[in-house]
Amino acid sequence: MARVTVTEIEKNDGVAIIRPNTTLTSWTNQSAAVDDENVAVEGIDGRNVVLGSVYVDETAAGKIFTYTGTTQVINVADGTIQSAGGNPVRIGPFTYSLSTPPMMLKVTCCLAFTDSSALLAAPAYFKLYKSTDGGAAYVAIGGTTRAASRRQSINITHLDRAAGSSNQVYYALYAWQAGGLNPAIGRIEFFVEKRLK
């Protein structure tokens, strides 16, 4: 960690540039020692803010999922892909690169129940899964499970630094509720941002 020593001018010092020069020398020498204890590395939410470094694939088919209507959380004991408007809530494929410049993917899924005040008879669970083939071989993404005990808004965000063994990946929203009244979801937004590491 870099620390600058400020040498102050004191009362009765002779007229000289020695103390200011000592401070300037400290600034010069310590600037080479600045590290992440001094300045957070890409501290703005991990972003590289150079133009074009962060963008969203909103125009390609299958790259963004939006739904406004009513769909039920599936009443099962374990997770399965949530359906909305007759379609599975999944997006992809997204390509990424681990070479130069390395790229990572930020996955965001937001959803809202139709009634935000009522308690659920049993908690509803939501979790992100991913696949490298877009078929049935989806695997859970750790740390993305969200539970709702009342009809509230849910937001799941995951920064995928190692998206998969191939250079493309698909994402899906899994949901389940073991017993209860199959609460109705009124809105789903599911998208990915690509960004440089």
CYANA upper distance limits for C-alpha pairs under 8 A (distance plus 0.5 A):
  1 MET  CA     33 ALA  CA      6.71
  1 MET  CA     34 VAL  CA      6.42
  1 MET  CA     35 ASP  CA      6.40
  1 MET  CA     36 ASP  CA      8.33
  1 MET  CA     37 GLU  CA      6.33
  1 MET  CA     38 ASN  CA      6.88
  2 ALA  CA     30 GLN  CA      5.76
  2 ALA  CA     31 SER  CA      7.40
  2 ALA  CA     32 ALA  CA      8.37
  2 ALA  CA     33 ALA  CA      5.43
  2 ALA  CA     34 VAL  CA      5.50
  2 ALA  CA     35 ASP  CA      7.76
  2 ALA  CA     38 ASN  CA      7.50
  3 ARG  CA     30 GLN  CA      6.84
  4 VAL  CA     23 THR  CA      8.18
  4 VAL  CA     26 SER  CA      6.05
  4 VAL  CA     27 TRP  CA      6.21
  4 VAL  CA     30 GLN  CA      6.70
  5 THR  CA     23 THR  CA      6.78
  5 THR  CA     26 SER  CA      6.44
  5 THR  CA     27 TRP  CA      8.25
  6 VAL  CA     22 THR  CA      8.27
  6 VAL  CA     23 THR  CA      5.48
  6 VAL  CA     26 SER  CA      8.10
  7 THR  CA     19 ARG  CA      6.10
  7 THR  CA     20 PRO  CA      7.37
  7 THR  CA     22 THR  CA      6.97
  7 THR  CA     23 THR  CA      5.98
  8 GLU  CA     19 ARG  CA      7.01
  8 GLU  CA     20 PRO  CA      7.98
  9 ILE  CA     13 ASP  CA      7.36
  9 ILE  CA     19 ARG  CA      6.79
  9 ILE  CA     20 PRO  CA      8.16
 17 ILE  CA     21 ASN  CA      6.49
 18 ILE  CA     22 THR  CA      6.67
 19 ARG  CA     23 THR  CA      6.96
 20 PRO  CA     24 LEU  CA      6.79
 21 ASN  CA     25 THR  CA      6.55
 22 THR  CA     26 SER  CA      6.80
 23 THR  CA     27 TRP  CA      6.90
 24 LEU  CA     28 THR  CA      6.75
 25 THR  CA     29 ASN  CA      6.62
 26 SER  CA     30 GLN  CA      6.44
 27 TRP  CA     31 SER  CA      6.58
 28 THR  CA     32 ALA  CA      8.07
 29 ASN  CA     33 ALA  CA      8.15
 30 GLN  CA     34 VAL  CA      7.31
 34 VAL  CA     38 ASN  CA      6.54
 34 VAL  CA     39 VAL  CA      7.95
 35 ASP  CA     39 VAL  CA      6.88
 36 ASP  CA     40 ALA  CA      5.59
 36 ASP  CA     41 VAL  CA      6.33
 39 VAL  CA     43 GLY  CA      8.30
 41 VAL  CA     46 GLY  CA      8.01
 42 GLU  CA     46 GLY  CA      5.48
 42 GLU  CA     47 ARG  CA      6.32
 42 GLU  CA     48 ASN  CA      6.99
 43 GLY  CA     47 ARG  CA      7.84
 46 GLY  CA    197 LYS  CA      8.42
 47 ARG  CA     54 VAL  CA      8.15
 47 ARG  CA    195 ARG  CA      7.64
 47 ARG  CA    196 LEU  CA      8.02
 47 ARG  CA    197 LYS  CA      8.32
 48 ASN  CA     53 SER  CA      6.76
 48 ASN  CA     54 VAL  CA      7.86
 48 ASN  CA    195 ARG  CA      7.83
 48 ASN  CA    196 LEU  CA      6.93
 48 ASN  CA    197 LYS  CA      8.07
 49 VAL  CA     53 SER  CA      6.93
 49 VAL  CA     54 VAL  CA      7.68
 50 VAL  CA     54 VAL  CA      8.48
 53 SER  CA    194 LYS  CA      8.28
 53 SER  CA    195 ARG  CA      6.09
 53 SER  CA    196 LEU  CA      6.46
 54 VAL  CA    193 GLU  CA      7.21
 54 VAL  CA    194 LYS  CA      6.26
 54 VAL  CA    195 ARG  CA      5.18
 54 VAL  CA    196 LEU  CA      7.71
 55 TYR  CA    193 GLU  CA      6.22
 55 TYR  CA    194 LYS  CA      6.32
 55 TYR  CA    195 ARG  CA      7.54
 56 VAL  CA    191 PHE  CA      8.18
 56 VAL  CA    192 VAL  CA      6.77
 56 VAL  CA    193 GLU  CA      5.20
 56 VAL  CA    194 LYS  CA      6.96
 57 ASP  CA     63 LYS  CA      6.47
 57 ASP  CA     64 ILE  CA      7.68
 57 ASP  CA    192 VAL  CA      7.67
 57 ASP  CA    193 GLU  CA      7.67
 58 GLU  CA     63 LYS  CA      6.71
 58 GLU  CA     64 ILE  CA      6.24
 58 GLU  CA    191 PHE  CA      8.43
 59 THR  CA     63 LYS  CA      7.84
 59 THR  CA     64 ILE  CA      8.45
 60 ALA  CA     64 ILE  CA      8.41
 62 GLY  CA     90 ARG  CA      8.45
 62 GLY  CA     91 ILE  CA      5.82
 62 GLY  CA     92 GLY  CA      6.24
 62 GLY  CA     93 PRO  CA      8.19
 63 LYS  CA     91 ILE  CA      5.73
 63 LYS  CA     92 GLY  CA      5.69
 63 LYS  CA     93 PRO  CA      7.60
 63 LYS  CA     94 PHE  CA      7.97
 63 LYS  CA    191 PHE  CA      7.31
 63 LYS  CA    192 VAL  CA      8.09
 64 ILE  CA     91 ILE  CA      6.64
 64 ILE  CA    189 GLU  CA      8.23
 64 ILE  CA    190 PHE  CA      6.40
 64 ILE  CA    191 PHE  CA      5.29
 64 ILE  CA    192 VAL  CA      7.87
 65 PHE  CA     89 VAL  CA      7.45
 65 PHE  CA     90 ARG  CA      7.68
 65 PHE  CA     91 ILE  CA      7.07
 65 PHE  CA    188 ILE  CA      8.03
 65 PHE  CA    189 GLU  CA      6.31
 65 PHE  CA    190 PHE  CA      5.46
 65 PHE  CA    191 PHE  CA      6.96
 66 THR  CA    187 ARG  CA      8.08
 66 THR  CA    188 ILE  CA      6.09
 66 THR  CA    189 GLU  CA      5.09
 66 THR  CA    190 PHE  CA      6.88
 67 TYR  CA     84 ALA  CA      7.40
 67 TYR  CA     85 GLY  CA      7.87
 67 TYR  CA    186 GLY  CA      8.42
 67 TYR  CA    187 ARG  CA      6.00
 67 TYR  CA    188 ILE  CA      5.59
 67 TYR  CA    189 GLU  CA      7.13
 68 THR  CA    186 GLY  CA      6.32
 68 THR  CA    187 ARG  CA      5.07
 68 THR  CA    188 ILE  CA      7.20
 69 GLY  CA     85 GLY  CA      8.06
 69 GLY  CA    185 ILE  CA      8.19
 69 GLY  CA    186 GLY  CA      5.60
 69 GLY  CA    187 ARG  CA      6.87
 70 THR  CA     84 ALA  CA      8.23
 70 THR  CA     85 GLY  CA      8.42
 70 THR  CA    114 THR  CA      8.01
 70 THR  CA    184 ALA  CA      6.45
 70 THR  CA    185 ILE  CA      6.08
 70 THR  CA    186 GLY  CA      5.28
 70 THR  CA    187 ARG  CA      8.04
 71 THR  CA     83 SER  CA      7.77
 71 THR  CA     84 ALA  CA      6.06
 71 THR  CA     85 GLY  CA      7.50
 71 THR  CA    184 ALA  CA      5.91
 71 THR  CA    185 ILE  CA      5.79
 71 THR  CA    186 GLY  CA      7.25
 72 GLN  CA    182 ASN  CA      6.06
 72 GLN  CA    183 PRO  CA      6.15
 72 GLN  CA    184 ALA  CA      4.94
 72 GLN  CA    185 ILE  CA      6.52
 73 VAL  CA     82 GLN  CA      7.54
 73 VAL  CA    124 ALA  CA      7.92
 73 VAL  CA    175 ALA  CA      6.97
 73 VAL  CA    176 TRP  CA      6.73
 73 VAL  CA    177 GLN  CA      7.35
 73 VAL  CA    182 ASN  CA      5.59
 73 VAL  CA    183 PRO  CA      6.17
 73 VAL  CA    184 ALA  CA      6.85
 73 VAL  CA    185 ILE  CA      7.57
 74 ILE  CA     80 THR  CA      8.41
 74 ILE  CA     82 GLN  CA      7.61
 74 ILE  CA    175 ALA  CA      7.23
 74 ILE  CA    176 TRP  CA      5.86
 74 ILE  CA    177 GLN  CA      6.87
 74 ILE  CA    182 ASN  CA      6.67
 75 ASN  CA    176 TRP  CA      6.44
 75 ASN  CA    177 GLN  CA      5.43
 75 ASN  CA    178 ALA  CA      6.29
 75 ASN  CA    179 GLY  CA      6.51
 75 ASN  CA    180 GLY  CA      7.80
 75 ASN  CA    181 LEU  CA      8.39
 75 ASN  CA    182 ASN  CA      6.35
 76 VAL  CA    176 TRP  CA      6.05
 76 VAL  CA    177 GLN  CA      6.16
 76 VAL  CA    178 ALA  CA      5.69
 76 VAL  CA    179 GLY  CA      7.67
 77 ALA  CA    176 TRP  CA      7.10
 77 ALA  CA    177 GLN  CA      6.86
 77 ALA  CA    178 ALA  CA      4.95
 77 ALA  CA    179 GLY  CA      8.16
 78 ASP  CA    176 TRP  CA      6.45
 78 ASP  CA    177 GLN  CA      8.19
 78 ASP  CA    178 ALA  CA      7.92
 79 GLY  CA    174 TYR  CA      6.03
 79 GLY  CA    175 ALA  CA      5.86
 79 GLY  CA    176 TRP  CA      5.62
 80 THR  CA    174 TYR  CA      5.57
 80 THR  CA    175 ALA  CA      6.42
 80 THR  CA    176 TRP  CA      7.26
 81 ILE  CA     88 PRO  CA      6.72
 81 ILE  CA     89 VAL  CA      7.18
 81 ILE  CA     90 ARG  CA      8.46
 81 ILE  CA    172 ALA  CA      7.10
 81 ILE  CA    173 LEU  CA      6.29
 81 ILE  CA    174 TYR  CA      4.78
 81 ILE  CA    175 ALA  CA      6.86
 82 GLN  CA     88 PRO  CA      6.38
 82 GLN  CA     89 VAL  CA      6.15
 82 GLN  CA    173 LEU  CA      6.45
 82 GLN  CA    174 TYR  CA      5.78
 82 GLN  CA    175 ALA  CA      5.98
 83 SER  CA     87 ASN  CA      5.84
 83 SER  CA     88 PRO  CA      4.83
 83 SER  CA     89 VAL  CA      6.12
 84 ALA  CA     88 PRO  CA      6.77
 84 ALA  CA     89 VAL  CA      6.97
 88 PRO  CA    172 ALA  CA      8.40
 89 VAL  CA    172 ALA  CA      6.30
 89 VAL  CA    173 LEU  CA      6.20
 89 VAL  CA    190 PHE  CA      8.40
 90 ARG  CA    170 TYR  CA      7.68
 90 ARG  CA    171 TYR  CA      6.01
 90 ARG  CA    172 ALA  CA      4.51
 90 ARG  CA    173 LEU  CA      6.82
 90 ARG  CA    190 PHE  CA      8.39
 91 ILE  CA    170 TYR  CA      6.26
 91 ILE  CA    171 TYR  CA      5.92
 91 ILE  CA    172 ALA  CA      6.94
 91 ILE  CA    190 PHE  CA      8.04
 91 ILE  CA    191 PHE  CA      7.87
 92 GLY  CA    134 GLY  CA      8.03
 92 GLY  CA    169 VAL  CA      6.96
 92 GLY  CA    170 TYR  CA      4.86
 92 GLY  CA    171 TYR  CA      6.92
 93 PRO  CA    134 GLY  CA      7.85
 93 PRO  CA    168 GLN  CA      6.27
 93 PRO  CA    169 VAL  CA      5.71
 93 PRO  CA    170 TYR  CA      5.39
 94 PHE  CA    168 GLN  CA      5.72
 94 PHE  CA    169 VAL  CA      5.80
 94 PHE  CA    170 TYR  CA      6.96
 95 THR  CA    167 ASN  CA      5.96
 95 THR  CA    168 GLN  CA      4.80
 95 THR  CA    169 VAL  CA      7.13
 96 TYR  CA    102 PRO  CA      8.47
 96 TYR  CA    103 MET  CA      6.19
 96 TYR  CA    104 MET  CA      7.11
 96 TYR  CA    105 LEU  CA      7.95
 96 TYR  CA    163 ALA  CA      8.13
 96 TYR  CA    167 ASN  CA      6.12
 96 TYR  CA    168 GLN  CA      6.88
 96 TYR  CA    194 LYS  CA      8.22
 97 SER  CA    101 PRO  CA      7.81
 97 SER  CA    102 PRO  CA      5.89
 97 SER  CA    103 MET  CA      5.63
 97 SER  CA    104 MET  CA      8.03
 97 SER  CA    167 ASN  CA      7.03
 98 LEU  CA    102 PRO  CA      5.00
 98 LEU  CA    103 MET  CA      6.53
 98 LEU  CA    162 ALA  CA      8.49
 99 SER  CA    103 MET  CA      8.39
101 PRO  CA    196 LEU  CA      7.17
101 PRO  CA    197 LYS  CA      8.17
102 PRO  CA    196 LEU  CA      6.39
102 PRO  CA    197 LYS  CA      6.11
103 MET  CA    161 ARG  CA      8.15
103 MET  CA    194 LYS  CA      7.37
103 MET  CA    195 ARG  CA      6.13
103 MET  CA    196 LEU  CA      4.92
103 MET  CA    197 LYS  CA      5.80
104 MET  CA    159 LEU  CA      7.67
104 MET  CA    160 ASP  CA      6.35
104 MET  CA    161 ARG  CA      5.32
104 MET  CA    162 ALA  CA      7.54
104 MET  CA    163 ALA  CA      7.76
104 MET  CA    194 LYS  CA      6.60
104 MET  CA    195 ARG  CA      6.10
104 MET  CA    196 LEU  CA      6.66
104 MET  CA    197 LYS  CA      6.48
105 LEU  CA    159 LEU  CA      6.40
105 LEU  CA    160 ASP  CA      5.58
105 LEU  CA    161 ARG  CA      7.11
105 LEU  CA    163 ALA  CA      7.71
105 LEU  CA    192 VAL  CA      6.99
105 LEU  CA    193 GLU  CA      6.26
105 LEU  CA    194 LYS  CA      5.30
105 LEU  CA    195 ARG  CA      6.81
106 LYS  CA    157 THR  CA      7.57
106 LYS  CA    158 HIS  CA      6.24
106 LYS  CA    159 LEU  CA      4.92
106 LYS  CA    160 ASP  CA      6.51
106 LYS  CA    192 VAL  CA      5.97
106 LYS  CA    193 GLU  CA      5.51
106 LYS  CA    194 LYS  CA      6.88
106 LYS  CA    195 ARG  CA      8.10
107 VAL  CA    156 ILE  CA      8.46
107 VAL  CA    157 THR  CA      6.09
107 VAL  CA    158 HIS  CA      5.63
107 VAL  CA    159 LEU  CA      6.80
107 VAL  CA    160 ASP  CA      7.82
107 VAL  CA    190 PHE  CA      8.21
107 VAL  CA    191 PHE  CA      6.62
107 VAL  CA    192 VAL  CA      5.03
107 VAL  CA    193 GLU  CA      7.10
108 THR  CA    155 ASN  CA      7.83
108 THR  CA    156 ILE  CA      6.19
108 THR  CA    157 THR  CA      4.92
108 THR  CA    158 HIS  CA      7.04
108 THR  CA    189 GLU  CA      8.46
108 THR  CA    190 PHE  CA      6.35
108 THR  CA    191 PHE  CA      6.09
108 THR  CA    192 VAL  CA      6.69
109 CYS  CA    155 ASN  CA      6.36
109 CYS  CA    156 ILE  CA      5.68
109 CYS  CA    157 THR  CA      7.00
109 CYS  CA    173 LEU  CA      8.33
109 CYS  CA    188 ILE  CA      7.78
109 CYS  CA    189 GLU  CA      6.15
109 CYS  CA    190 PHE  CA      4.86
109 CYS  CA    191 PHE  CA      7.08
110 CYS  CA    153 SER  CA      7.93
110 CYS  CA    154 ILE  CA      6.20
110 CYS  CA    155 ASN  CA      4.98
110 CYS  CA    156 ILE  CA      6.90
110 CYS  CA    188 ILE  CA      6.25
110 CYS  CA    189 GLU  CA      5.66
110 CYS  CA    190 PHE  CA      6.98
111 LEU  CA    153 SER  CA      6.33
111 LEU  CA    154 ILE  CA      5.84
111 LEU  CA    155 ASN  CA      7.13
111 LEU  CA    185 ILE  CA      7.59
111 LEU  CA    186 GLY  CA      8.08
111 LEU  CA    187 ARG  CA      5.87
111 LEU  CA    188 ILE  CA      4.85
111 LEU  CA    189 GLU  CA      6.85
112 ALA  CA    116 SER  CA      8.49
112 ALA  CA    151 ARG  CA      8.16
112 ALA  CA    152 GLN  CA      6.74
112 ALA  CA    153 SER  CA      4.84
112 ALA  CA    154 ILE  CA      6.77
112 ALA  CA    185 ILE  CA      6.33
112 ALA  CA    186 GLY  CA      6.34
112 ALA  CA    187 ARG  CA      5.85
112 ALA  CA    188 ILE  CA      7.31
113 PHE  CA    151 ARG  CA      5.84
113 PHE  CA    152 GLN  CA      6.53
113 PHE  CA    153 SER  CA      6.98
113 PHE  CA    183 PRO  CA      7.81
113 PHE  CA    184 ALA  CA      6.31
113 PHE  CA    185 ILE  CA      4.67
113 PHE  CA    186 GLY  CA      5.73
113 PHE  CA    187 ARG  CA      7.60
114 THR  CA    151 ARG  CA      7.93
114 THR  CA    184 ALA  CA      6.43
114 THR  CA    185 ILE  CA      6.09
114 THR  CA    186 GLY  CA      5.27
114 THR  CA    187 ARG  CA      8.43
115 ASP  CA    151 ARG  CA      6.31
115 ASP  CA    152 GLN  CA      8.25
116 SER  CA    150 ARG  CA      7.58
116 SER  CA    151 ARG  CA      4.92
116 SER  CA    152 GLN  CA      5.49
116 SER  CA    153 SER  CA      8.10
117 SER  CA    150 ARG  CA      7.42
117 SER  CA    151 ARG  CA      6.58
117 SER  CA    152 GLN  CA      8.03
118 ALA  CA    150 ARG  CA      6.39
118 ALA  CA    151 ARG  CA      6.38
119 LEU  CA    149 SER  CA      6.76
119 LEU  CA    150 ARG  CA      4.66
119 LEU  CA    151 ARG  CA      6.86
120 LEU  CA    124 ALA  CA      8.30
120 LEU  CA    148 ALA  CA      8.46
120 LEU  CA    149 SER  CA      6.03
120 LEU  CA    150 ARG  CA      5.50
120 LEU  CA    151 ARG  CA      7.19
120 LEU  CA    180 GLY  CA      7.76
120 LEU  CA    181 LEU  CA      8.01
120 LEU  CA    183 PRO  CA      7.81
121 ALA  CA    179 GLY  CA      8.24
121 ALA  CA    180 GLY  CA      5.41
121 ALA  CA    181 LEU  CA      6.99
122 ALA  CA    149 SER  CA      7.31
122 ALA  CA    177 GLN  CA      7.25
122 ALA  CA    178 ALA  CA      7.45
122 ALA  CA    179 GLY  CA      6.76
122 ALA  CA    180 GLY  CA      5.69
122 ALA  CA    181 LEU  CA      8.41
123 PRO  CA    147 ALA  CA      6.75
123 PRO  CA    148 ALA  CA      5.92
123 PRO  CA    149 SER  CA      5.09
123 PRO  CA    150 ARG  CA      8.02
123 PRO  CA    177 GLN  CA      6.78
123 PRO  CA    178 ALA  CA      8.31
124 ALA  CA    147 ALA  CA      6.17
124 ALA  CA    148 ALA  CA      5.75
124 ALA  CA    149 SER  CA      7.19
124 ALA  CA    175 ALA  CA      7.76
124 ALA  CA    176 TRP  CA      6.43
124 ALA  CA    177 GLN  CA      5.15
124 ALA  CA    178 ALA  CA      8.27
125 TYR  CA    145 THR  CA      7.29
125 TYR  CA    146 ARG  CA      6.20
125 TYR  CA    147 ALA  CA      5.02
125 TYR  CA    148 ALA  CA      6.95
125 TYR  CA    175 ALA  CA      5.98
125 TYR  CA    176 TRP  CA      5.89
125 TYR  CA    177 GLN  CA      6.77
126 PHE  CA    144 THR  CA      8.42
126 PHE  CA    145 THR  CA      6.05
126 PHE  CA    146 ARG  CA      5.70
126 PHE  CA    147 ALA  CA      6.96
126 PHE  CA    173 LEU  CA      7.40
126 PHE  CA    174 TYR  CA      6.16
126 PHE  CA    175 ALA  CA      4.95
126 PHE  CA    176 TRP  CA      7.30
127 LYS  CA    140 ALA  CA      7.86
127 LYS  CA    141 ILE  CA      8.02
127 LYS  CA    144 THR  CA      5.85
127 LYS  CA    145 THR  CA      4.87
127 LYS  CA    146 ARG  CA      6.89
127 LYS  CA    156 ILE  CA      8.44
127 LYS  CA    173 LEU  CA      6.44
127 LYS  CA    174 TYR  CA      5.71
127 LYS  CA    175 ALA  CA      6.96
128 LEU  CA    140 ALA  CA      6.79
128 LEU  CA    141 ILE  CA      6.24
128 LEU  CA    144 THR  CA      6.40
128 LEU  CA    145 THR  CA      7.69
128 LEU  CA    156 ILE  CA      8.38
128 LEU  CA    171 TYR  CA      7.42
128 LEU  CA    172 ALA  CA      6.37
128 LEU  CA    173 LEU  CA      5.44
128 LEU  CA    174 TYR  CA      6.61
129 TYR  CA    138 TYR  CA      6.31
129 TYR  CA    139 VAL  CA      5.77
129 TYR  CA    140 ALA  CA      4.83
129 TYR  CA    141 ILE  CA      5.80
129 TYR  CA    171 TYR  CA      6.19
129 TYR  CA    172 ALA  CA      5.70
129 TYR  CA    173 LEU  CA      6.85
129 TYR  CA    174 TYR  CA      7.35
130 LYS  CA    138 TYR  CA      5.63
130 LYS  CA    139 VAL  CA      6.00
130 LYS  CA    140 ALA  CA      7.06
130 LYS  CA    141 ILE  CA      7.36
130 LYS  CA    169 VAL  CA      7.24
130 LYS  CA    170 TYR  CA      5.94
130 LYS  CA    171 TYR  CA      4.85
130 LYS  CA    172 ALA  CA      6.63
131 SER  CA    135 GLY  CA      7.79
131 SER  CA    136 ALA  CA      8.49
131 SER  CA    137 ALA  CA      6.48
131 SER  CA    138 TYR  CA      5.08
131 SER  CA    139 VAL  CA      6.93
131 SER  CA    164 GLY  CA      8.38
131 SER  CA    169 VAL  CA      6.16
131 SER  CA    170 TYR  CA      5.58
131 SER  CA    171 TYR  CA      6.94
132 THR  CA    137 ALA  CA      8.46
132 THR  CA    164 GLY  CA      7.02
132 THR  CA    165 SER  CA      8.05
132 THR  CA    166 SER  CA      7.09
132 THR  CA    168 GLN  CA      6.49
132 THR  CA    169 VAL  CA      5.02
132 THR  CA    170 TYR  CA      6.56
133 ASP  CA    137 ALA  CA      7.77
133 ASP  CA    169 VAL  CA      7.64
133 ASP  CA    170 TYR  CA      7.78
134 GLY  CA    138 TYR  CA      8.25
134 GLY  CA    169 VAL  CA      7.99
134 GLY  CA    170 TYR  CA      6.13
138 TYR  CA    172 ALA  CA      8.43
144 THR  CA    156 ILE  CA      6.90
144 THR  CA    157 THR  CA      7.99
144 THR  CA    158 HIS  CA      7.50
145 THR  CA    156 ILE  CA      8.49
146 ARG  CA    154 ILE  CA      7.85
146 ARG  CA    156 ILE  CA      7.81
148 ALA  CA    152 GLN  CA      7.27
148 ALA  CA    154 ILE  CA      8.14
151 ARG  CA    183 PRO  CA      8.12
161 ARG  CA    197 LYS  CA      8.45
163 ALA  CA    167 ASN  CA      8.37
163 ALA  CA    168 GLN  CA      8.16
163 ALA  CA    169 VAL  CA      7.00
164 GLY  CA    168 GLN  CA      7.72
164 GLY  CA    169 VAL  CA      7.07
177 GLN  CA    182 ASN  CA      7.57
